[in-house]
Amino acid sequence: MMLERLTKQIPNHQFIMADFDMLREAESALTGILAPVVSHKLDKSHEKRDYPTYLVPRGDADIFFPTDFQLLKSMYKSMSKQNSRIMKTYEFMDIYLSLIHI
């Protein structure tokens, strides 16, 4: 597992991870906890075609899985014995954008 290797091979690491924590509601979204959204972007950027299944021809759609960051945080703490925190992208940018020298 990636977290296990990271904590063993680089004990003083700093780790940033970003992903979707929630997906938009799709009319044909699959159901269940952390269910994926299977979608194809149409000509206009705001237009999407959703599929009721992940069984679509290869290359026809993207499959988006939300990340359970609370579970990931718990796993990370268990393996690394380090604290971590979860924040939205805008919160991260508010804190760290000023550190970038443009």
KAVEN-V335192 format. One line per field, one symbol per residue. ss: DSSP state (H for helix, E for strand, - for the rest). Layout:
BEGIN
ss->???
END
This chain:
BEGIN
ss->-HHHHHHHH---------------------------EEEEE------EEEE----------EEE----HHHHHHHHHHHH--------HHHHHHHHHHH---
END
